[in-house]
């Protein structure tokens, strides 16, 4: 069978598929890889996988390409591996994916490289929607692709009125970009919009299936987390902070990064919507005063 047949077949699958040689240089990159990551085949073939391409991080923000590359381990011992990680999209944001790595062997059984299959993790509703160009009429912010504040306020009222499982409540995250004015003043508002889009997409990628991220206004975002307990609220809030910290866009060959300060609180059913947002907002400012790029939580 012609090798091109297999390449064309792999281009039809939804998953990303790519191959490395023993030097961790990319030798194959299918259409699914391009669609999920945004990197075209000509951008990656012949480059090392850690050279500013996918830059996987785990839930703790550990950079796997540098410290614990699963494919490097696969090529070392031949054992297949699977992990849930976050890749770095060409537009700067983080995308949650499940990666599966296996060794490639020659006819004699010697390991000559590795192949990875990666699949977007089924998670928040808006993880994929924010990548689609929004319109003024569909209730999504035209910069970030996230729902607009009005829809967030409506959803908050609905969630507060809905009974929650015992031991849980509605988590509210108030998220504000740190020193965002410096980005606009230094790089211009067009770059500022790209950074806001990056932040919004990374936030969406860090949330769970039933959560909602909202463009609240300016460089402010709100996330609503139905039925969370104290521990999960802290976990998601910290994950969102970490993902933004590990996101960046390229501007004239240099990375442009921001961090976020997060306030997180737990509202009980029947609580006042305005008071919930105000409390999360106040906690966010505590994070600012404590040095920024951190999470402040109060659930009692």
C-alpha positions in Angstrom: 0.0 0.0 0.0 1.3 3.5 -0.9 2.4 5.3 2.2 0.5 8.4 1.0 -2.7 6.3 1.5 -2.1 6.0 5.2 -1.2 9.7 5.5 -4.4 10.7 3.8 -6.3 8.3 6.0 -4.9 9.8 9.2 -5.8 13.3 7.9 -9.4 12.2 8.0 -9.4 11.4 11.8 -10.5 14.0 14.3 -7.6 13.4 16.7 -4.2 14.9 16.4 -1.5 12.5 15.4 2.2 13.2 15.1 5.5 11.3 15.1 9.0 12.0 16.4 12.4 10.6 15.8 14.9 9.7 18.6 16.0 13.3 18.7 12.4 14.4 19.4 12.2 16.1 16.0 8.7 16.0 14.4 8.6 13.8 11.3 4.8 13.6 10.7 1.9 16.0 11.5 -1.7 15.2 10.5 -4.5 17.6 9.7 -6.1 16.9 13.1 -2.9 18.2 14.8 -3.1 21.4 12.8 -6.8 21.8 13.6 -6.5 21.3 17.3 -3.2 23.2 17.8 -3.3 25.8 15.0 0.2 24.9 13.9 0.5 24.1 10.2 2.6 21.2 9.0 5.2 23.5 7.5 5.6 25.2 10.9 6.5 22.0 12.7 8.2 19.3 10.5 11.9 19.0 11.4 11.5 21.0 14.6 11.9 19.6 18.1 8.6 19.2 19.8 9.8 21.4 22.7 10.8 24.3 20.5 8.0 26.6 21.3 5.3 24.4 19.7 3.0 22.4 22.0 4.8 23.1 25.3 2.6 20.7 27.4 1.9 21.5 31.0 0.1 19.3 33.6 -2.5 20.4 36.2 0.3 21.6 38.4 1.8 23.8 35.7 4.8 21.6 35.3 6.3 22.0 31.8 6.5 18.4 30.6 8.5 19.0 27.4 11.4 20.2 29.6 11.1 18.1 32.7 9.0 15.0 32.0 8.2 14.4 28.3 6.0 11.3 28.1 7.3 10.5 24.6 10.9 10.7 25.8 10.0 8.1 28.4 8.2 6.0 25.8 11.3 5.9 23.6 13.4 5.0 26.6 11.5 1.9 27.8 9.0 1.2 25.1 6.0 1.4 27.4 2.9 3.3 26.2 1.7 6.2 28.3 -1.4 8.4 28.6 -1.9 11.7 30.4 -4.3 14.6 30.6 -2.3 17.8 29.8 -2.7 21.3 28.3 -1.1 22.2 25.0 -0.1 25.6 23.9 -2.2 26.8 20.9 -0.7 28.9 18.1 -2.9 31.7 19.3 -1.5 31.6 22.8 -4.2 29.9 24.9 -4.1 26.5 26.6 -6.1 23.6 25.2 -7.0 20.6 27.4 -6.1 17.3 25.7 -5.6 13.7 26.5 -2.3 12.4 25.0 -1.4 8.8 24.3 2.1 7.9 23.3 3.6 4.7 21.9 7.0 3.6 20.6 7.8 3.3 16.9 10.1 0.3 16.1 11.9 -0.7 13.0 11.8 -4.2 11.5 14.3 -5.5 14.0 12.3 -4.2 17.0 14.6 -1.3 17.7 12.9 1.9 18.9 13.3 4.6 16.3 10.9 7.1 17.5 7.4 7.6 19.0 3.9 8.5 17.9 1.4 10.6 19.9 -2.3 10.8 19.5 -4.0 13.7 21.2 -7.7 14.4 21.7 -9.4 17.5 23.1 -10.7 16.7 26.5 -14.5 16.7 26.8 -15.0 19.6 29.1 -16.5 23.1 29.2 -19.2 23.9 26.7 -17.4 27.0 25.5 -13.9 25.4 25.0 -14.6 24.9 21.3 -17.2 27.6 20.8 -14.8 30.4 21.7 -12.6 29.4 18.8 -15.4 30.2 16.4 -15.7 33.8 15.3 -18.6 35.3 17.3 -21.2 37.7 16.0 -22.9 40.7 17.7 -26.2 38.8 17.6 -25.4 35.5 19.3 -24.8 36.8 22.8 -21.1 36.4 22.7 -18.4 39.0 23.1 -16.8 39.8 19.8 -13.3 40.0 21.3 -13.1 36.9 23.4 -15.9 34.7 22.0 -17.3 34.2 25.6 -20.9 35.0 26.6 -21.5 38.6 27.4 -22.2 40.0 30.8 -26.0 40.1 30.4 -26.1 36.3 29.7 -23.8 35.8 32.7 -26.1 37.7 35.0 -29.1 35.8 33.7 -27.3 32.5 34.3 -26.2 33.5 37.8 -29.8 34.2 38.8 -30.9 30.8 37.5 -28.1 28.9 39.2 -28.8 30.6 42.5 -32.4 29.6 42.4 -31.6 25.9 41.6 -31.3 23.4 44.5 -27.7 22.1 44.9 -26.6 18.7 46.1 -25.8 18.5 49.8 -22.3 19.9 50.6 -22.1 21.9 47.4 -22.9 25.4 46.3 -22.4 27.7 43.4 -18.8 28.7 42.9 -18.1 32.3 41.6 -14.7 33.3 40.3 -13.9 36.9 39.6 -10.9 37.1 37.4 -8.9 40.2 36.5 -5.8 40.5 34.2 -2.8 42.0 36.1 -1.2 45.1 34.7 -3.3 44.9 31.5 -2.9 48.6 30.9 0.8 48.0 30.3 -0.1 45.6 27.4 -2.3 48.2 25.7 0.2 51.1 26.3 3.2 49.1 25.1 1.8 47.0 22.2 -1.5 48.7 21.2 -5.1 47.8 21.6 -5.1 45.2 18.8 -2.5 43.2 20.7 -4.5 43.8 23.9 -7.5 42.2 22.2 -5.5 39.2 21.3 -4.3 38.9 24.9 -7.9 39.1 26.1 -9.0 36.4 23.7 -6.1 34.3 24.9 -7.1 34.8 28.5 -10.8 33.9 27.8 -9.9 30.7 25.9 -7.5 29.6 28.6 -10.2 30.2 31.3 -12.7 28.2 29.3 -10.2 25.4 28.9 -9.7 25.2 32.7 -13.4 24.8 33.6 -15.6 21.8 33.9 -18.4 20.7 31.5 -21.2 22.5 33.3 -19.3 25.7 34.1 -19.6 29.1 32.4 -17.0 31.7 31.7 -18.2 35.3 30.9 -16.5 38.4 29.6 -17.6 40.7 32.5 -16.1 43.9 31.1 -12.7 45.4 30.2 -10.1 42.9 31.4 -12.5 41.3 33.9 -14.0 37.8 33.6 -16.5 35.9 35.7 -16.8 32.1 36.0 -19.8 30.3 37.4 -19.2 26.8 38.8 -22.4 24.9 39.7 -22.4 22.3 42.4 -18.8 22.6 43.7 -17.5 22.0 47.2 -14.7 24.0 48.9 -11.9 21.7 47.5 -13.1 21.7 43.9 -13.6 25.5 44.0 -10.0 25.9 45.0 -8.8 23.4 42.4 -10.6 25.0 39.5 -9.7 28.6 40.5 -6.0 27.6 40.8 -6.1 25.8 37.5 -7.5 28.9 35.7 -4.8 31.0 37.2 -2.1 28.6 36.2 -3.3 28.2 32.7 -3.3 31.9 32.1 0.2 32.2 33.6 1.4 29.6 31.1 -0.2 31.2 28.1 1.4 33.8 25.8 1.1 35.3 22.3 4.0 36.2 20.0 4.4 39.8 19.1 7.2 40.7 16.7 9.0 37.5 17.7 8.7 38.2 21.5 6.3 36.6 23.9 3.6 38.8 25.5 2.3 37.4 28.8 0.0 38.4 31.5 -1.2 36.8 34.8 -4.6 37.0 36.5 -5.7 37.7 40.1 -8.7 35.5 41.1 -11.3 35.9 43.9 -13.3 32.7 44.6 -16.3 32.3 46.8 -19.1 29.8 47.3 -22.7 30.9 47.2 -25.5 29.0 48.7 -29.0 28.6 47.0 -31.1 31.7 47.6 -28.1 34.0 48.0 -28.2 37.5 46.4 -26.5 37.6 43.0 -25.1 41.1 43.3 -23.7 40.3 46.7 -22.0 37.1 45.4 -20.3 39.0 42.6 -19.3 41.8 44.9 -17.7 39.3 47.4 -15.8 37.5 44.7 -14.6 40.9 43.4 -13.4 42.0 46.8 -11.5 38.7 47.1 -9.9 39.3 43.8 -8.6 42.7 45.1 -7.1 40.8 48.0 -5.2 38.8 45.5 -4.0 42.0 43.9 -2.9 43.5 47.2 -1.1 40.2 48.1 1.1 40.5 45.0 -1.1 39.4 42.0 -1.1 36.1 40.1 -2.8 34.4 42.9 -6.1 33.0 44.2 -7.9 34.2 47.3 -10.8 32.0 48.5 -13.5 32.5 51.1 -16.3 30.0 51.4 -17.7 30.4 54.9 
